[in-house]
Amino acid sequence: MVTSGAIKGELTLNERHSVARERVIHWLTKVLSDKGFQVMRNYLITVGDVTHRIDVVAVINPIGDIRVTTGFIVVEGKVTPELIEMFSTWKIEGRFDKLVIVALDDIDVKAYELALKLGLAVVKVPQIVTEGTEEVMRKITGVYEVVHYHPKLSIEDATGVLGSLTKRGLFSRKHREVVSVALIYLPFYVISADIGIAEPEEEEVKREEITITFDGVKGYVVVEENDEIKIVREHGSLADLSEDALAILKQVTSAGYMTIDEVMSTLNIGEEKVKVLAGSLMNKSLVDIYADIIEARKSILRRSFDIREYAKTHGAEPHSGLPHDESAYILYPRISLDRLVSLIEALSGRIKEMSQAYLPFYAGLIVEKVNGREARTIELVDGLSGKHTTGLAPILRTIEQNLERFILAHGQRRE
């Protein structure tokens, strides 16, 4: 296979996303999710010793245990035969049933013919997706705005904060060292909605506006405690609820409470399935179950937090669009915003505003040596508050291996 160094450089894990590219990825995610596919963003595969990112992967089980996996790669430059040959290798290594090349620019005729021979699909997206007005894009992608914030802390100061974590006691046998530090951006979804709140002993349902922040990687609720951003573990990920689970939540929320028999007759779902789905909702603190009664629980609504206001309190100004810092690791969303929107709507919410915000953090690779053994950990320093933060560790576990490679290759080594 022909693979030039230039092509590798353009399409490896750290590739920058332009606004047009991000629009297309949002569009693909929404369209595929609406058609019943399980959608994953930024799916990683390794070819040789190089890690590559597939922009969108869609999985569906059409019949029984049959599983069909389709990958989508968005290409901004011209689609050439060399690219097609390389993507053919990716298709094999990633074990995709189908690999689709989404072209934003020209498609070489020979590249198109080669793609047909190698079993790849090459398509163009509707022009309105890449060039439509912001109002049109709100309807297409579901995101009203994308903003990012620059760090208020220097990388030298962040290294100092991390260095304080490595100090050992007089009798400690552990030796900890900060090897390298790099700037990273983590994605968050911010949803503002008008929510119906039923007051005790009052028939009238009052409505109030709340804003909830979710992390864009796992779908956890995000809060701020003691000037530290952290995820709420008790709810778990809220991006993996099925359509049937959301349908039950919507009915129960609307009524206040329902019996299992009422849910079965209303939604035409079997008893065992209702119990399983209700159990999953209870595990996420969305309902309570008493015998055969399912009662709505809106504890999530008390987690109102706007991460943009958090940035504002630290003197950070929002910058429109995606971060474009070549020296930073930018983690893009891996969950569909639509699923979170459906959750809020199931809780009787009327969506008023949605946005995607990228906040800066410094990730430090720390090596700990004990009795000849070596352990590696990644610690975060908030690029706005300057504090060491541990509350986002579950998000890092998703990318830990790739992030470690990036820190070593592009981070600032501690002298």
Secondary structure as UniProt FT lines:
FT   HELIX           5..11
FT   TURN            13..14
FT   HELIX           19..34
FT   TURN            35..36
FT   STRAND          38..47
FT   TURN            48..49
FT   STRAND          50..60
FT   TURN            64..65
FT   STRAND          68..75
FT   HELIX           81..94
FT   STRAND          98..103
FT   HELIX           109..118
FT   STRAND          120..124
FT   HELIX           127..131
FT   HELIX           134..141
FT   STRAND          145..148
FT   HELIX           155..165
FT   TURN            170..171
FT   STRAND          175..198
FT   TURN            200..201
FT   STRAND          205..215
FT   TURN            216..218
FT   STRAND          221..225
FT   TURN            226..227
FT   STRAND          228..231
FT   HELIX           233..235
FT   HELIX           243..255
FT   STRAND          257..259
FT   HELIX           260..267
FT   HELIX           271..283
FT   TURN            284..285
FT   STRAND          287..290
FT   TURN            291..292
FT   STRAND          293..296
FT   HELIX           299..303
FT   HELIX           307..313
FT   TURN            314..315
FT   STRAND          319..320
FT   TURN            326..327
FT   STRAND          329..330
FT   HELIX           337..346
FT   TURN            347..348
FT   STRAND          349..370
FT   TURN            371..372
FT   STRAND          373..382
FT   TURN            383..385
FT   STRAND          388..389
FT   TURN            391..392
FT   HELIX           393..396
FT   TURN            397..399
FT   HELIX           400..410
FT   STRAND          412..413
//
